[in-house]
Amino acid sequence: MVRAIVGANWGDEGKGKITDMLAAKADIIIRFQGGSNAGHTIINNYGKFALHLLPSGVFYDHTISIIGNGVALNIPYLIKEINEIVEKGVPRPKILVSDRAQLLMPYHILQDTYEEARLAGKAYGSTKSGIAPFYSDKFAKIGIQVSELFDDEILEEKVEKICTLKNVMFKYLYHMPELDKTELLNTLREYRDMIEPFVCDVSTYLYNAIKEGKNILLEGQLGSLKDPDHGIYPMVTSSSTLAAYGAIGAGIAPYEISDITTVVKAYSSAVGAGEFVSEILDEAVADELRRRGGDGGEFGATTGRPRRMGWFDAVASRYGVRIQGTTEVALTVLDVLGYLDEIPVCVGYDINGEITKDFPTTSRLKLAKPVYEYLPGWKCDIRGINEYDKLPKNCRKYIEFIEKELEVPVKLVSNGPGRDDIIYR
């Protein structure tokens, strides 16, 4: 069985916790897209972790963790992350890396940084992790596949082509130092030695695992609204954040994905620029929610940036759930809202005087104003409750209101940051 775990919104929905929890019964966990530009925060028996490249199932002895071909692979970052969790007492995870994954290089990070500086006030709010230049190079066919590290002739050809193109840009557009071919080749040979023990024909490995009836989790990064096709373009990421891409980014048949668990937050948050209709504009109110949110507050796991805060957006979430092909919803951080007398929920968008419940394209999204309904709060701490019927009545009403708006069953409710803070419905 293959299950995808993906986000409905802007990312930061709590996918890491849900993956970590569901990995208890999984054999294989795969990261299928994105790079080290977003983090998954996990709290379990070993402590608190912010993973960036590693799948969130690395904490179990029985699991195989895979970096799929759709990932932007920063090799030194991966090795560093493995070593960091081992130093904290986690057993050394069993890792496989697709021989078709492509390398995120130091020059991608430089280019990302230079471009954001050049754009200045019109920048995209990049984490400067090199993601956009990486995927640009992949589709311009000047990326470097893991398999190519083991062929010196191909590598030398690639380096020649890369330096010719990048140095024109670095010298004349950014007025920065040019890449050195010899230095770049040496770096790639170092990367080859670092990654060699993990390299695998992942697609064949997964084909056989599916035939053997293994339980497989596909872990997505960010959420529906950051997808380059279906999100708030251009304030999006550079790889598809949708469950459908899981088949491509892992190398399996699309019909193998039977379950799609989409993670939805009980309120909204976003890192970086972009349209955000239900954003809380009163900074004191936003800061209170930010301070109480998550574990240790709502700050980016990668950047440390304060997240932008908003109320639950039923329009964006319903769209995000639909575009993922959701079979069940996991609702997270519900416990955070226990301090509120009443809870606003955005149920529609007012665009030039017309109310819509359908999520529009970005140009129309810029005109949207939120239409709110107000639900009564439950005014108590719900952590520690593990049965749905024992939740306060107003809390259950809030969940059921969201479920009705999403039009998909809410099967999991997270009421705390720990692995076991979960209610099954």
TAPEKA-V106231 format. One record per residue. N is the residue number from 1. RES is the residue in one letter. PHI is phi in whole degrees, 0 to 359 (NA if undefined). PSI is psi in radians with two decimals (none if undefined). D_FIRST is the distance of its C-alpha to the first C-alpha in Angstrom with 2 decimals. Layout:
n->N res->RES phi->PHI psi->PSI d_first->D_FIRST
n->N res->RES phi->PHI psi->PSI d_first->D_FIRST
This chain:
n->1 res->M phi->NA psi->2.39 d_first->0.00
n->2 res->V phi->243 psi->2.18 d_first->3.80
n->3 res->R phi->242 psi->2.30 d_first->6.59
n->4 res->A phi->262 psi->2.42 d_first->10.15
n->5 res->I phi->241 psi->1.98 d_first->13.09
n->6 res->V phi->224 psi->2.96 d_first->16.30
n->7 res->G phi->256 psi->2.59 d_first->19.91
n->8 res->A phi->271 psi->-0.36 d_first->21.91
n->9 res->N phi->237 psi->-2.08 d_first->25.30
n->10 res->W phi->262 psi->0.14 d_first->27.23
n->11 res->G phi->98 psi->3.11 d_first->25.02
n->12 res->D phi->63 psi->0.48 d_first->25.81
n->13 res->E phi->276 psi->-0.26 d_first->23.75
n->14 res->G phi->106 psi->0.47 d_first->22.35
n->15 res->K phi->296 psi->-0.59 d_first->18.92
n->16 res->G phi->300 psi->-0.81 d_first->19.72
n->17 res->K phi->298 psi->-0.78 d_first->20.16
n->18 res->I phi->294 psi->-0.69 d_first->16.99
n->19 res->T phi->295 psi->-0.81 d_first->14.95
n->20 res->D phi->303 psi->-0.72 d_first->17.14
n->21 res->M phi->291 psi->-0.86 d_first->16.58
n->22 res->L phi->289 psi->-0.36 d_first->12.78
n->23 res->A phi->294 psi->-0.28 d_first->12.82
n->24 res->A phi->303 psi->-0.54 d_first->14.43
n->25 res->K phi->249 psi->0.29 d_first->11.22
n->26 res->A phi->254 psi->2.73 d_first->9.38
n->27 res->D phi->260 psi->-0.60 d_first->10.18
n->28 res->I phi->222 psi->2.36 d_first->10.54
n->29 res->I phi->235 psi->2.32 d_first->11.93
n->30 res->I phi->234 psi->2.26 d_first->13.34
n->31 res->R phi->273 psi->2.21 d_first->16.38
n->32 res->F phi->246 psi->-0.08 d_first->16.49
n->33 res->Q phi->199 psi->3.00 d_first->19.94
n->34 res->G phi->74 psi->-3.08 d_first->23.23
n->35 res->G phi->221 psi->-2.45 d_first->25.25
n->36 res->S phi->268 psi->0.32 d_first->27.22
n->37 res->N phi->277 psi->-0.18 d_first->28.78
n->38 res->A phi->224 psi->2.63 d_first->26.84
n->39 res->G phi->245 psi->2.63 d_first->26.04
n->40 res->H phi->247 psi->2.02 d_first->23.48
n->41 res->T phi->271 psi->2.28 d_first->25.47
n->42 res->I phi->227 psi->2.35 d_first->24.05
n->43 res->I phi->238 psi->2.10 d_first->26.02
n->44 res->N phi->215 psi->-2.86 d_first->25.01
n->45 res->N phi->297 psi->-0.40 d_first->26.87
n->46 res->Y phi->274 psi->-0.24 d_first->27.91
n->47 res->G phi->131 psi->-2.74 d_first->29.50
n->48 res->K phi->251 psi->2.31 d_first->29.05
n->49 res->F phi->227 psi->2.54 d_first->27.49
n->50 res->A phi->243 psi->1.75 d_first->27.34
n->51 res->L phi->273 psi->2.55 d_first->24.77
n->52 res->H phi->238 psi->-0.75 d_first->25.28
n->53 res->L phi->248 psi->-0.62 d_first->23.45
n->54 res->L phi->291 psi->2.48 d_first->21.34
n->55 res->P phi->297 psi->2.66 d_first->17.83
n->56 res->S phi->282 psi->0.17 d_first->18.19
n->57 res->G phi->255 psi->0.27 d_first->16.20
n->58 res->V phi->286 psi->-0.07 d_first->19.04
n->59 res->F phi->271 psi->0.04 d_first->20.67
n->60 res->Y phi->250 psi->2.50 d_first->18.75
n->61 res->D phi->294 psi->-0.53 d_first->19.86
n->62 res->H phi->270 psi->-0.04 d_first->16.55
n->63 res->T phi->259 psi->2.64 d_first->14.72
n->64 res->I phi->254 psi->2.26 d_first->15.13
n->65 res->S phi->255 psi->2.30 d_first->16.12
n->66 res->I phi->236 psi->2.38 d_first->16.25
n->67 res->I phi->262 psi->1.94 d_first->18.74
n->68 res->G phi->282 psi->2.98 d_first->17.56
n->69 res->N phi->294 psi->-0.32 d_first->20.13
n->70 res->G phi->278 psi->-0.08 d_first->20.46
n->71 res->V phi->275 psi->2.56 d_first->21.93
n->72 res->A phi->274 psi->1.79 d_first->25.70
n->73 res->L phi->269 psi->1.87 d_first->26.18
n->74 res->N phi->265 psi->1.74 d_first->29.23
n->75 res->I phi->299 psi->-0.90 d_first->29.56
n->76 res->P phi->300 psi->-0.61 d_first->32.22
n->77 res->Y phi->295 psi->-0.72 d_first->30.42
n->78 res->L phi->298 psi->-0.83 d_first->27.20
n->79 res->I phi->298 psi->-0.74 d_first->29.34
n->80 res->K phi->299 psi->-0.74 d_first->31.30
n->81 res->E phi->293 psi->-0.69 d_first->28.30
n->82 res->I phi->300 psi->-0.84 d_first->26.98
n->83 res->N phi->297 psi->-0.65 d_first->30.54
n->84 res->E phi->295 psi->-0.73 d_first->30.99
n->85 res->I phi->287 psi->-0.57 d_first->28.14
n->86 res->V phi->295 psi->-0.70 d_first->29.24
n->87 res->E phi->298 psi->-0.43 d_first->32.79
n->88 res->K phi->269 psi->0.19 d_first->31.66
n->89 res->G phi->98 psi->0.04 d_first->30.47
n->90 res->V phi->282 psi->2.32 d_first->26.73
n->91 res->P phi->302 psi->2.48 d_first->25.83
n->92 res->R phi->303 psi->2.08 d_first->25.60
n->93 res->P phi->288 psi->2.71 d_first->21.99
n->94 res->K phi->270 psi->1.96 d_first->20.34
n->95 res->I phi->243 psi->2.37 d_first->20.24
n->96 res->L phi->237 psi->2.49 d_first->19.47
n->97 res->V phi->237 psi->2.26 d_first->21.01
n->98 res->S phi->298 psi->2.37 d_first->20.45
n->99 res->D phi->289 psi->-0.14 d_first->23.63
n->100 res->R phi->257 psi->-0.03 d_first->23.43
n->101 res->A phi->295 psi->2.67 d_first->23.52
n->102 res->Q phi->248 psi->2.73 d_first->26.99
n->103 res->L phi->270 psi->2.27 d_first->29.50
n->104 res->L phi->273 psi->2.11 d_first->30.85
n->105 res->M phi->255 psi->2.79 d_first->34.51
n->106 res->P phi->305 psi->-0.57 d_first->37.38
n->107 res->Y phi->290 psi->-0.40 d_first->39.09
n->108 res->H phi->293 psi->-0.72 d_first->36.23
n->109 res->I phi->293 psi->-0.74 d_first->36.90
n->110 res->L phi->300 psi->-0.82 d_first->40.64
n->111 res->Q phi->298 psi->-0.73 d_first->40.25
n->112 res->D phi->300 psi->-0.80 d_first->38.17
n->113 res->T phi->295 psi->-0.80 d_first->40.84
n->114 res->Y phi->297 psi->-0.71 d_first->43.73
n->115 res->E phi->290 psi->-0.72 d_first->42.33
n->116 res->E phi->298 psi->-0.68 d_first->41.77
n->117 res->A phi->294 psi->-0.70 d_first->45.36
n->118 res->R phi->295 psi->-0.69 d_first->46.69
n->119 res->L phi->287 psi->-0.44 d_first->45.11
n->120 res->A phi->49 psi->-2.05 d_first->46.54
n->121 res->G phi->298 psi->-0.27 d_first->46.59
n->122 res->K phi->253 psi->0.38 d_first->44.20
n->123 res->A phi->293 psi->2.83 d_first->41.47
n->124 res->Y phi->267 psi->0.09 d_first->37.76
n->125 res->G phi->72 psi->0.57 d_first->37.27
n->126 res->S phi->297 psi->2.64 d_first->35.36
n->127 res->T phi->280 psi->-0.01 d_first->34.34
n->128 res->K phi->59 psi->0.63 d_first->36.13
n->129 res->S phi->266 psi->0.01 d_first->33.18
n->130 res->G phi->87 psi->0.21 d_first->33.70
n->131 res->I phi->292 psi->-0.87 d_first->30.63
n->132 res->A phi->297 psi->-0.83 d_first->32.48
n->133 res->P phi->299 psi->-0.61 d_first->34.61
n->134 res->F phi->300 psi->-0.94 d_first->31.63
n->135 res->Y phi->291 psi->-0.54 d_first->29.73
n->136 res->S phi->300 psi->-0.81 d_first->33.14
n->137 res->D phi->294 psi->-0.64 d_first->33.75
n->138 res->K phi->300 psi->-0.80 d_first->30.33
n->139 res->F phi->276 psi->-0.28 d_first->31.07
n->140 res->A phi->274 psi->-0.01 d_first->34.73
n->141 res->K phi->65 psi->0.58 d_first->33.59
n->142 res->I phi->240 psi->0.34 d_first->35.39
n->143 res->G phi->282 psi->2.91 d_first->32.37
n->144 res->I phi->243 psi->2.04 d_first->31.87
n->145 res->Q phi->281 psi->2.60 d_first->28.67
n->146 res->V phi->308 psi->-0.76 d_first->27.86
n->147 res->S phi->301 psi->-0.52 d_first->28.53
n->148 res->E phi->286 psi->-0.28 d_first->31.99
n->149 res->L phi->297 psi->-0.39 d_first->33.05
n->150 res->F phi->261 psi->0.25 d_first->33.65
n->151 res->D phi->228 psi->1.76 d_first->36.07
n->152 res->D phi->300 psi->-0.63 d_first->39.38
n->153 res->E phi->295 psi->-0.83 d_first->40.76
n->154 res->I phi->298 psi->-0.73 d_first->37.93
n->155 res->L phi->297 psi->-0.77 d_first->38.02
n->156 res->E phi->295 psi->-0.70 d_first->41.78
n->157 res->E phi->299 psi->-0.80 d_first->41.56
n->158 res->K phi->298 psi->-0.80 d_first->38.90
n->159 res->V phi->299 psi->-0.72 d_first->40.98
n->160 res->E phi->301 psi->-0.84 d_first->44.07
n->161 res->K phi->294 psi->-0.76 d_first->42.40
n->162 res->I phi->298 psi->-0.82 d_first->40.81
n->163 res->C phi->295 psi->-0.67 d_first->44.14
n->164 res->T phi->301 psi->-0.82 d_first->46.11
n->165 res->L phi->285 psi->-0.83 d_first->44.04
n->166 res->K phi->293 psi->-0.64 d_first->43.41
n->167 res->N phi->291 psi->-0.52 d_first->47.00
n->168 res->V phi->298 psi->-0.80 d_first->48.48
n->169 res->M phi->293 psi->-0.84 d_first->46.39
n->170 res->F phi->297 psi->-0.70 d_first->46.96
n->171 res->K phi->283 psi->-0.84 d_first->50.70
n->172 res->Y phi->263 psi->-0.48 d_first->51.73
n->173 res->L phi->269 psi->-0.79 d_first->49.29
n->174 res->Y phi->261 psi->-0.24 d_first->48.60
n->175 res->H phi->56 psi->0.85 d_first->51.74
n->176 res->M phi->236 psi->2.87 d_first->49.80
n->177 res->P phi->301 psi->2.57 d_first->50.00
n->178 res->E phi->281 psi->2.79 d_first->48.59
n->179 res->L phi->285 psi->2.54 d_first->45.83
n->180 res->D phi->258 psi->2.12 d_first->47.18
n->181 res->K phi->301 psi->-0.79 d_first->45.75
n->182 res->T phi->297 psi->-0.77 d_first->46.49
n->183 res->E phi->297 psi->-0.71 d_first->44.98
n->184 res->L phi->294 psi->-0.74 d_first->41.79
n->185 res->L phi->297 psi->-0.73 d_first->41.48
n->186 res->N phi->297 psi->-0.72 d_first->42.05
n->187 res->T phi->299 psi->-0.79 d_first->39.33
n->188 res->L phi->296 psi->-0.62 d_first->36.82
n->189 res->R phi->291 psi->-0.62 d_first->37.85
n->190 res->E phi->296 psi->-0.75 d_first->37.34
n->191 res->Y phi->299 psi->-0.70 d_first->33.81
n->192 res->R phi->302 psi->-0.81 d_first->33.12
n->193 res->D phi->294 psi->-0.61 d_first->34.19
n->194 res->M phi->290 psi->-0.68 d_first->32.11
n->195 res->I phi->267 psi->-0.31 d_first->28.77
n->196 res->E phi->310 psi->-0.75 d_first->29.22
n->197 res->P phi->296 psi->-0.29 d_first->27.61
n->198 res->F phi->256 psi->-0.18 d_first->24.23
n->199 res->V phi->289 psi->2.41 d_first->24.03
n->200 res->C phi->207 psi->2.63 d_first->21.27
n->201 res->D phi->281 psi->1.52 d_first->20.10
n->202 res->V phi->295 psi->-0.68 d_first->16.78
n->203 res->S phi->300 psi->-0.78 d_first->15.63
n->204 res->T phi->295 psi->-0.74 d_first->16.28
n->205 res->Y phi->303 psi->-0.79 d_first->14.76
n->206 res->L phi->288 psi->-0.62 d_first->11.33
n->207 res->Y phi->302 psi->-0.79 d_first->11.82
n->208 res->N phi->290 psi->-0.65 d_first->12.49
n->209 res->A phi->296 psi->-0.70 d_first->9.75
n->210 res->I phi->295 psi->-0.73 d_first->7.10
n->211 res->K phi->299 psi->-0.57 d_first->9.75
n->212 res->E phi->277 psi->-0.05 d_first->9.97
n->213 res->G phi->80 psi->0.41 d_first->6.57
n->214 res->K phi->292 psi->2.64 d_first->6.48
n->215 res->N phi->270 psi->2.14 d_first->5.02
n->216 res->I phi->236 psi->2.32 d_first->6.12
n->217 res->L phi->249 psi->2.31 d_first->8.51
n->218 res->L phi->256 psi->2.11 d_first->10.83
n->219 res->E phi->254 psi->2.07 d_first->14.20
n->220 res->G phi->272 psi->2.85 d_first->16.86
n->221 res->Q phi->242 psi->2.53 d_first->20.57
n->222 res->L phi->62 psi->-2.69 d_first->23.19
n->223 res->G phi->212 psi->3.12 d_first->22.55
n->224 res->S phi->311 psi->-0.71 d_first->22.97
n->225 res->L phi->282 psi->-0.07 d_first->26.76
n->226 res->K phi->255 psi->0.13 d_first->26.88
n->227 res->D phi->288 psi->2.39 d_first->25.20
n->228 res->P phi->294 psi->-0.41 d_first->27.90
n->229 res->D phi->267 psi->-0.78 d_first->27.58
n->230 res->H phi->251 psi->0.02 d_first->26.79
n->231 res->G phi->264 psi->-2.81 d_first->28.20
n->232 res->I phi->273 psi->1.01 d_first->31.80
n->233 res->Y phi->306 psi->2.35 d_first->32.91
n->234 res->P phi->266 psi->0.10 d_first->34.70
n->235 res->M phi->276 psi->1.02 d_first->33.89
n->236 res->V phi->233 psi->3.10 d_first->30.30
n->237 res->T phi->272 psi->-3.04 d_first->28.41
n->238 res->S phi->249 psi->0.11 d_first->28.22
n->239 res->S phi->227 psi->2.74 d_first->24.53
n->240 res->S phi->291 psi->2.29 d_first->22.15
n->241 res->T phi->263 psi->0.18 d_first->20.62
n->242 res->L phi->266 psi->2.64 d_first->18.31
n->243 res->A phi->303 psi->-0.60 d_first->14.53
n->244 res->A phi->302 psi->-0.59 d_first->15.40
n->245 res->Y phi->287 psi->-0.29 d_first->16.89
n->246 res->G phi->304 psi->-0.65 d_first->13.74
n->247 res->A phi->297 psi->-0.72 d_first->13.07
n->248 res->I phi->286 psi->-0.81 d_first->16.70
n->249 res->G phi->288 psi->-0.22 d_first->17.07
n->250 res->A phi->251 psi->-0.46 d_first->14.31
n->251 res->G phi->91 psi->0.72 d_first->14.99
n->252 res->I phi->234 psi->2.95 d_first->11.98
n->253 res->A phi->286 psi->2.49 d_first->12.24
n->254 res->P phi->299 psi->-0.58 d_first->12.29
n->255 res->Y phi->288 psi->-0.14 d_first->10.68
n->256 res->E phi->285 psi->-0.36 d_first->7.25
n->257 res->I phi->279 psi->1.80 d_first->7.35
n->258 res->S phi->263 psi->-0.46 d_first->6.77
n->259 res->D phi->232 psi->2.38 d_first->8.13
n->260 res->I phi->232 psi->1.82 d_first->11.22
n->261 res->T phi->269 psi->1.98 d_first->13.10
n->262 res->T phi->256 psi->2.22 d_first->16.59
n->263 res->V phi->268 psi->2.25 d_first->19.10
n->264 res->V phi->233 psi->2.37 d_first->22.60
n->265 res->K phi->274 psi->2.61 d_first->25.77
n->266 res->A phi->286 psi->-0.19 d_first->28.30
n->267 res->Y phi->218 psi->-3.02 d_first->30.92
n->268 res->S phi->245 psi->2.62 d_first->30.96
n->269 res->S phi->207 psi->2.68 d_first->31.59
n->270 res->A phi->208 psi->2.51 d_first->31.79
n->271 res->V phi->253 psi->2.38 d_first->33.02
n->272 res->G phi->92 psi->-3.12 d_first->35.24
n->273 res->A phi->280 psi->2.95 d_first->37.01
n->274 res->G phi->130 psi->2.86 d_first->36.02
n->275 res->E phi->292 psi->2.42 d_first->36.43
n->276 res->F phi->208 psi->1.51 d_first->35.54
n->277 res->V phi->296 psi->-0.72 d_first->37.00
n->278 res->S phi->269 psi->0.33 d_first->36.57
n->279 res->E phi->300 psi->2.42 d_first->37.90
n->280 res->I phi->277 psi->2.01 d_first->40.30
n->281 res->L phi->273 psi->-0.34 d_first->43.61
n->282 res->D phi->282 psi->1.91 d_first->45.56
n->283 res->E phi->297 psi->-0.57 d_first->45.03
n->284 res->A phi->294 psi->-0.73 d_first->45.97
n->285 res->V phi->292 psi->-0.75 d_first->43.35
n->286 res->A phi->298 psi->-0.73 d_first->40.71
n->287 res->D phi->292 psi->-0.62 d_first->41.69
n->288 res->E phi->298 psi->-0.81 d_first->41.45
n->289 res->L phi->294 psi->-0.73 d_first->37.83
n->290 res->R phi->299 psi->-0.76 d_first->37.06
n->291 res->R phi->293 psi->-0.64 d_first->38.71
n->292 res->R phi->277 psi->-0.37 d_first->36.84
n->293 res->G phi->291 psi->2.73 d_first->33.44
n->294 res->G phi->55 psi->-2.58 d_first->30.49
n->295 res->D phi->242 psi->1.88 d_first->31.66
n->296 res->G phi->90 psi->0.17 d_first->34.95
n->297 res->G phi->98 psi->2.89 d_first->35.06
n->298 res->E phi->269 psi->1.52 d_first->33.61
n->299 res->F phi->228 psi->2.47 d_first->34.27
n->300 res->G phi->305 psi->2.30 d_first->32.17
n->301 res->A phi->292 psi->-0.43 d_first->30.21
n->302 res->T phi->266 psi->-0.82 d_first->31.25
n->303 res->T phi->263 psi->-0.40 d_first->34.67
n->304 res->G phi->77 psi->0.01 d_first->35.90
n->305 res->R phi->293 psi->2.48 d_first->37.10
n->306 res->P phi->298 psi->2.31 d_first->37.57
n->307 res->R phi->284 psi->2.57 d_first->34.98
n->308 res->R phi->286 psi->2.38 d_first->36.40
n->309 res->M phi->250 psi->2.54 d_first->35.94
n->310 res->G phi->208 psi->2.91 d_first->35.52
n->311 res->W phi->279 psi->2.91 d_first->34.88
n->312 res->F phi->302 psi->2.27 d_first->31.68
n->313 res->D phi->250 psi->1.76 d_first->31.57
n->314 res->A phi->291 psi->-0.52 d_first->30.10
n->315 res->V phi->292 psi->-0.92 d_first->30.86
n->316 res->A phi->295 psi->-0.68 d_first->29.05
n->317 res->S phi->289 psi->-0.70 d_first->26.10
n->318 res->R phi->298 psi->-0.75 d_first->25.65
n->319 res->Y phi->297 psi->-0.81 d_first->25.77
n->320 res->G phi->299 psi->-0.68 d_first->23.38
n->321 res->V phi->292 psi->-0.74 d_first->20.80
n->322 res->R phi->295 psi->-0.78 d_first->21.39
n->323 res->I phi->291 psi->-0.38 d_first->21.25
n->324 res->Q phi->280 psi->-0.36 d_first->17.81
n->325 res->G phi->77 psi->0.63 d_first->16.44
n->326 res->T phi->302 psi->2.35 d_first->15.71
n->327 res->T phi->257 psi->-0.43 d_first->13.92
n->328 res->E phi->205 psi->2.66 d_first->15.28
n->329 res->V phi->252 psi->2.44 d_first->17.97
n->330 res->A phi->251 psi->2.03 d_first->18.68
n->331 res->L phi->264 psi->2.15 d_first->22.50
n->332 res->T phi->246 psi->2.93 d_first->24.07
n->333 res->V phi->50 psi->0.56 d_first->27.63
n->334 res->L phi->296 psi->-0.60 d_first->28.92
n->335 res->D phi->299 psi->-0.47 d_first->31.26
n->336 res->V phi->298 psi->-0.51 d_first->33.16
n->337 res->L phi->276 psi->0.06 d_first->34.75
n->338 res->G phi->294 psi->-0.20 d_first->36.53
n->339 res->Y phi->270 psi->-0.14 d_first->39.87
n->340 res->L phi->269 psi->2.44 d_first->40.36
n->341 res->D phi->289 psi->-0.74 d_first->42.74
n->342 res->E phi->218 psi->2.70 d_first->41.03
n->343 res->I phi->236 psi->2.03 d_first->38.00
n->344 res->P phi->288 psi->2.47 d_first->38.23
n->345 res->V phi->231 psi->2.20 d_first->35.29
n->346 res->C phi->282 psi->2.01 d_first->35.59
n->347 res->V phi->250 psi->-0.11 d_first->35.02
n->348 res->G phi->196 psi->2.90 d_first->36.62
n->349 res->Y phi->243 psi->2.32 d_first->38.32
n->350 res->D phi->265 psi->1.95 d_first->42.01
n->351 res->I phi->242 psi->1.87 d_first->42.68
n->352 res->N phi->53 psi->0.73 d_first->46.39
n->353 res->G phi->88 psi->-0.12 d_first->46.92
n->354 res->E phi->256 psi->2.33 d_first->44.05
n->355 res->I phi->268 psi->2.23 d_first->41.15
n->356 res->T phi->235 psi->2.61 d_first->37.68
n->357 res->K phi->250 psi->0.09 d_first->34.25
n->358 res->D phi->258 psi->2.41 d_first->32.54
n->359 res->F phi->285 psi->2.14 d_first->31.74
n->360 res->P phi->269 psi->3.04 d_first->34.22
n->361 res->T phi->290 psi->2.88 d_first->34.53
n->362 res->T phi->301 psi->-0.67 d_first->36.02
n->363 res->S phi->297 psi->-0.62 d_first->39.62
n->364 res->R phi->277 psi->-0.51 d_first->39.59
n->365 res->L phi->299 psi->-0.60 d_first->37.57
n->366 res->K phi->301 psi->-0.45 d_first->40.58
n->367 res->L phi->268 psi->-0.16 d_first->42.72
n->368 res->A phi->284 psi->2.41 d_first->40.49
n->369 res->K phi->241 psi->2.48 d_first->41.75
n->370 res->P phi->287 psi->2.50 d_first->39.63
n->371 res->V phi->249 psi->2.10 d_first->40.29
n->372 res->Y phi->253 psi->2.54 d_first->39.66
n->373 res->E phi->248 psi->2.64 d_first->39.28
n->374 res->Y phi->244 psi->2.19 d_first->40.08
n->375 res->L phi->251 psi->2.55 d_first->38.30
n->376 res->P phi->292 psi->2.45 d_first->39.93
n->377 res->G phi->282 psi->3.04 d_first->38.70
n->378 res->W phi->249 psi->-0.14 d_first->38.09
n->379 res->K phi->51 psi->0.74 d_first->40.29
n->380 res->C phi->200 psi->2.92 d_first->38.74
n->381 res->D phi->275 psi->2.18 d_first->36.27
n->382 res->I phi->256 psi->0.08 d_first->32.92
n->383 res->R phi->296 psi->2.53 d_first->31.49
n->384 res->G phi->93 psi->-0.30 d_first->30.86
n->385 res->I phi->282 psi->2.28 d_first->29.99
n->386 res->N phi->237 psi->0.17 d_first->26.67
n->387 res->E phi->234 psi->2.35 d_first->27.02
n->388 res->Y phi->301 psi->-0.74 d_first->27.02
n->389 res->D phi->294 psi->-0.29 d_first->30.19
n->390 res->K phi->270 psi->-0.08 d_first->32.08
n->391 res->L phi->291 psi->2.61 d_first->31.83
n->392 res->P phi->303 psi->2.62 d_first->35.15
n->393 res->K phi->304 psi->-0.80 d_first->35.65
n->394 res->N phi->293 psi->-0.49 d_first->36.09
n->395 res->C phi->291 psi->-0.79 d_first->32.91
n->396 res->R phi->297 psi->-0.66 d_first->30.93
n->397 res->K phi->298 psi->-0.68 d_first->32.90
n->398 res->Y phi->297 psi->-0.82 d_first->31.89
n->399 res->I phi->300 psi->-0.80 d_first->28.13
n->400 res->E phi->291 psi->-0.55 d_first->28.60
n->401 res->F phi->295 psi->-0.80 d_first->30.75
n->402 res->I phi->298 psi->-0.77 d_first->28.09
n->403 res->E phi->301 psi->-0.75 d_first->25.43
n->404 res->K phi->297 psi->-0.72 d_first->27.93
n->405 res->E phi->293 psi->-0.67 d_first->28.63
n->406 res->L phi->283 psi->-0.46 d_first->25.00
n->407 res->E phi->66 psi->0.43 d_first->24.25
n->408 res->V phi->219 psi->2.49 d_first->20.70
n->409 res->P phi->295 psi->2.35 d_first->20.04
n->410 res->V phi->272 psi->1.87 d_first->20.55
n->411 res->K phi->261 psi->-0.43 d_first->18.23
n->412 res->L phi->234 psi->2.36 d_first->18.96
n->413 res->V phi->234 psi->2.12 d_first->22.53
n->414 res->S phi->263 psi->2.16 d_first->23.56
n->415 res->N phi->236 psi->0.69 d_first->27.18
n->416 res->G phi->167 psi->2.91 d_first->27.92
n->417 res->P phi->280 psi->-0.33 d_first->26.98
n->418 res->G phi->284 psi->2.82 d_first->25.76
n->419 res->R phi->303 psi->-0.61 d_first->22.28
n->420 res->D phi->265 psi->0.02 d_first->23.21
n->421 res->D phi->278 psi->1.32 d_first->24.92
n->422 res->I phi->212 psi->2.49 d_first->22.34
n->423 res->I phi->240 psi->2.21 d_first->22.66
n->424 res->Y phi->267 psi->2.33 d_first->19.91
n->425 res->R phi->255 psi->none d_first->21.02
